Amino acid sequence: MTQSITVPPSIRFDATLSTIDTSTVLRLPDTSSSHLPSRGQVAVRGTINGVEFVTVLEPDGNRGHWMRVDDTLQQAAGNSAGDTATLAVEVTQDWPEPALPQDLATALAAALPKIQDLWDEITPMARWEWVRWVNATKNPDTRERRGRPCREGW
């Protein structure tokens, strides 16, 4: 039996920004996250303190979600770590392009044309997964290995 989740047109909530390593993030309240159609990544568009954004919510490993709030969005929304913000998000099928970590961007720029074409042909959702995989480690050797297919032509 397949369970169907009805996604409301807009999910509204308040959340507190916090710092993890060098990133500012906010975790969706469990009640808000439970309205999303997936426990995995979910593309959304929304507002934070009335300022529009488009992003992908990341799974937190506990059936919830979180999002990164970059410096530009923090400044526009007038928030920083420790502040509570008011958000409204809507699920979208249009995935934004992920920001590439510098090492992956460098590897792709130097890749064979067939590798660059392959990157361009995969969906933005798949590109988000790839970036997430590269960012999952800070170990330089592991990161280098994860970028190697770009240099070696798969």
Beta strands, then each sheet from edge to edge (+ up, - down):
strand 1: 11-20
strand 2: 23-27
strand 3: 42-48
strand 4: 51-59
strand 5: 65-68
strand 6: 84-91
sheet 1: 1+ 2- 5+ 4- 3+ 6- 1+
end
